[in-house]
Structures are given as C-alpha cells and as structure tokens.
Amino acid sequence: MQKDYLVVGLGLAGLAFSSILEQNKRSFHIIDNNSNLSSRVIGGMYNPIILKRFSPAWKAHEMWQQSILTYQHLERKFAKTYFQPFKIFRILKSIEEQNNWSVASDKVVMKEYMTSQLVHEAISGIDAPYGFGELQNVGRVEGEQILQDYKKFALDSGLLSVEPFVYEEITFKDQLVYYKGQTYKHIVFCEGSYVTQNPYFNYLPMKVSKGEMLIVEIPDLEMTQAIKSSCFMVPLGNHLFIVGATYNWEDKTVDLTQVGQAELEEKLQSFLKLPYRILDYKAGIRPTVSDRRPLLGKHPQFPQLAILNGLGTRGIIYAPALAEILFNHLENDQTLDPDLHITRFSQEYSETNSNHSI
Ligand SMILES: Cc1cc2nc3c(=O)[nH]c(=O)nc-3n(C[C@H](O)[C@H](O)[C@H](O)COP(=O)(O)OP(=O)(O)OC[C@H]3O[C@@H](n4cnc5c(N)ncnc54)[C@H](O)[C@@H]3O)c2cc1C
C-alpha cells in the first residue's frame, strides 16, 4: 500500500511535520530510534528577541505567529495546557545598556516584546544594580511533554516504528521512493544533529553545539519571571528553575561534564545571592547550521527526499512554521525563501565536500 510520507525522526521537527500532515489528512508513518539528542532536554522557551544585543532573531516574530497555531491545535488534541507564559527580566549591566534597551524597545516588532519602562523594583536575592529590561509575550512551551504525548498517540495509532532508519534500504522508481517494501511519495528527514550520518544530506554544513543545563531548587526565591543575565534562569514552579545553557562546539557527546556544571554555577552565582540545590543535570546537541539558518528543501537529485532541520537554539519558535512551509513546498510547489532553502549550499558543497557519498 502506498503512503504519502515517511517521516524520519520524532524530535520537535518530526513532530511538527507529522502534525501538519495529520491536519492536512495525509497518510504517513514515522520512524524514530529513540535517541533524541536535542528535543528531550529542551528548555522550551519562546523568545523572538536576541537579548545579547537587543535585536530580533531571524524571522522569529512572524514564524512564532504561525507556530502558535500548531501548539494550540496540540493542546486541543491532547486536552492539555502546554503554554506557560511568563515575563523575562533581562539584568542590565550598565547605564549604556539601559539606554540601548530604551532605544531598541521603541522599534517596530521589538515593541511587541520589550517594554520601554525599565524595572527598578528589587527582587530579593537577585543582584541587579542597574535594574531590568522587561520582556512580555514570551514564555515556555512544554516541549518535552508534547513529545511524550505525541509519541504515545503515534505508537497507539500504529503511526510510529521505534527503530533505526537504514539508508541503504532506500530505492527510487517512477517518481516514488521505496523503503523496506513500502512505497511513499516523500521521505522527510527530521534527524536533528544525526543528519551528519545521512548519506543524502551529510554535505550540508551542520555545526552542532552541545548544551548543558541544570535544574535547581531555590527555596527562598519567590519569582514567576525568568531572569536573563550571562545565562537564563527559567521558572518551573514550586521554587524549581532551569539554569542554562552552555554552548560547546567541540564535544559531540551528551555526557554531563564538570566543566559545564562549573560554568553554569559560576554564571548563576554572578546574580543569584541565595542558597540553591542542584536536582538534575541535562545535556543535548543542538542542530545548528554554519550560517545559523534552518535547512529546508528537496534533495537536488532525488526530489522524493526532503529535509527539515537546522532548528538551532529556537526549535520551539521555528519547527511548526517551517513544517508548514516545507509541506506547501512539497505539495503546492510553493517557493522557499532562499535564506532557508538548502540550495544555498548544495552546488558549492557537493563539489567540495568529499563526505557526500550516496
Ligand atoms: C540544553 C538545550 C536547551 C535548549 N533550550 C531551548 C529552548 O528553551 N527553546 C527552544 O526553542 N529551543 C531550545 N533548544 C533547541 C531545541 O532543543 C532544538 O532546536 C530542537 O529540539 C531540535 O529538534 P529536532 O527535531 O531538529 O532534533 P532532535 O530533537 O535531535 O530530534 C531528531 C530525532 O531524529 C531521530 N533520528 C535521527 N536519526 C535517526 C535515524 N537514522 N533513525 C531513526 N531516528 C533517527 C532521533 O532519535 C531524534 O528523536 C535547546 C537545546 C538544548 C541542547
């Protein structure tokens, strides 16, 4: 029997694409090997503003407006609440930063998120002599919970096989693609950082980064906002907070490291003046691309194969919007933005990158 799609990978990207297929009544199957390198540790924060230099992240505002609809759809589907809105207080480090905040908060798009009035109220236990810049319309989506719920649904419905995908089993005939005796119109690869092992797409310049984070308990801190300083401190309720995350471009393992923990604790202690206890420690690999843009499109020689990857540090904001864009590209030949289309690499890289073997 022929199916429309085979989706490889059930992290945020695979979940978002499967959800779009379902909403558009397409037949599909998912294969995932359960080794989920990124989405399983996701902090879940949505924030379209880069808080280092007070500028909008690439297309994050418009993507987020589109992505919200998919999360709302999933909330209805599983009768759960996944949104946890909160404010982010960015600790300002100087008078210059106060001025920069005020200027940036007056700009189009930024206004949606950055409030122009600086916050000078003291939060007991948080060191912020220059006050805070306040971000609104941001928060957290419970990404790990959504994945868990979707995985259960997919298993119960026979839509998911938990096994490794075997690239050698792919064959092509008459515009279709075959995998282990089953026929599909498209295989969509949503493999996160594992794409480096995919012989069809490993020419794309992934520059993955390991992230580590802590879950801490701070019994004396009464706070519902997130704090951003040299790291994030995100409220989970009941005096629990996520502290993260590190960026390591060399270490490709998900092992927990003393160096990572020490870095996070040092950053936390630079603004937190209260006792805390580390309850848990997590690490994952972000699928980041050398130019920090997503990877979308069909394979240059085998258009039955497509990719949805490169979500980087903002998977929550980008995944559902990109899934819809890719779906419209595959189904309706809708043109892709050159900034996210993989053709920005294919020629150059297939000529120079000897890893590209099919
Ligand atoms: C510490 C940390 C904190 C983060 N915090 C945030 C945050 O607060 N907000 C935010 O928006 N983003 C955050 N991110 C980034 C976010 O996690 C990623 O952008 C997102 O999860 C990437 O999803 P993905 O589906 O592309 O990849 P993954 O989650 O890695 O999923 C890929 C899936 O494909 C499967 N797979 C791969 N190859 C095969 C194969 N051959 N056969 C079968 N299955 C296969 C894997 O098992 C996996 O399940 C964070 C990342 C880290 C590491």
The ligand as an ORCA input file, in Angstrom:
! r2SCAN-3c Opt
* xyz 0 1
  C      20.279     22.318     26.553
  C      19.353     22.774     25.455
  C      18.348     23.693     25.728
  C      17.501     24.147     24.722
  N      16.526     25.050     25.037
  C      15.692     25.500     24.075
  C      14.648     26.412     24.396
  O      14.485     26.823     25.556
  N      13.827     26.840     23.396
  C      13.986     26.393     22.100
  O      13.215     26.808     21.223
  N      14.964     25.518     21.762
  C      15.822     25.064     22.726
  N      16.805     24.168     22.398
  C      16.963     23.778     20.993
  C      15.954     22.681     20.612
  O      16.061     21.646     21.552
  C      16.220     22.183     19.183
  O      16.123     23.248     18.270
  C      15.199     21.113     18.764
  O      14.913     20.235     19.787
  C      15.707     20.343     17.564
  O      14.749     19.391     17.225
  P      14.977     18.355     16.044
  O      13.708     17.600     15.910
  O      15.505     19.042     14.836
  O      16.176     17.405     16.559
  P      16.180     16.243     17.686
  O      15.411     16.671     18.859
  O      17.593     15.833     17.892
  O      15.359     15.063     17.028
  C      15.872     14.245     15.995
  C      15.183     12.894     16.094
  O      15.555     12.081     14.971
  C      15.834     10.761     15.417
  N      16.756     10.170     14.450
  C      17.870     10.730     13.923
  N      18.450      9.893     13.059
  C      17.697      8.770     13.019
  C      17.780      7.538     12.318
  N      18.770      7.264     11.460
  N      16.828      6.599     12.547
  C      15.799      6.859     13.392
  N      15.657      8.015     14.084
  C      16.606      8.953     13.909
  C      16.437     10.964     16.826
  O      16.284      9.846     17.639
  C      15.585     12.119     17.342
  O      14.428     11.665     18.002
  C      17.665     23.677     23.394
  C      18.645     22.740     23.111
  C      19.494     22.277     24.119
  C      20.541     21.246     23.795
*
